[in-house]
Every structure is written in structure tokens, then in C-alpha cells.
């Protein structure tokens, strides 16, 4: 599934609720899901990790749709030619 297809699917499933909830509350839900993902990483719960990664992606897609950002286009524009800074694949920027 392409990112644009996933964004469309999430919009079909949750778009009406997302619009009612609004941008700020949707962003807060994304933050909560990130917290749950971090907890799953700390506990190394593989089954939970899969769910939390999917939830983070779903909320990110919802938020990007609410503010009319085509996430697939944004990603390709930013990373399509490699690292945004050095334009290399793999990145050749100095490690920090």
C-alpha cells in the first residue's frame, strides 16, 4: 500500500471524527500514541510494537490529512533524492 492509499483509507475510516476533533486534539492523540510506542520499545514487547507503530502512522496520517498535507508527496520531496542535507544514499553527513 502506498502512503497516499493509507492516508485515503484513514480519511475514509476516521475523517469525519478527525474534523470534529480538530487539529490540536488529533495532534495530542498522536503524542499519546508516541508515548505508547516508547513504552513498547522500553519493554521490548514485539506484538505491542507492531500495534503501536501502526497506531502512530494512523494518527500521523490523520493529522496530515486535517492540515491538507499529502504525506506521500512531502516524503518524496524531502527524501526522494536521499539525505536532505548531503543528497547521498546512504547519508554521508558527519555523525554527531
Secondary structure, DSSP 4 states (H G I P E B T S, - for coil): --HHHHHHHHHHHHHHHHHHH-HHHHHHHHHHHHHHHHHHHHHT-HHHHHHHHHHHHHHHHHHHHHTT--HHHHHHHHHTTS-TTT--SS--SPP-
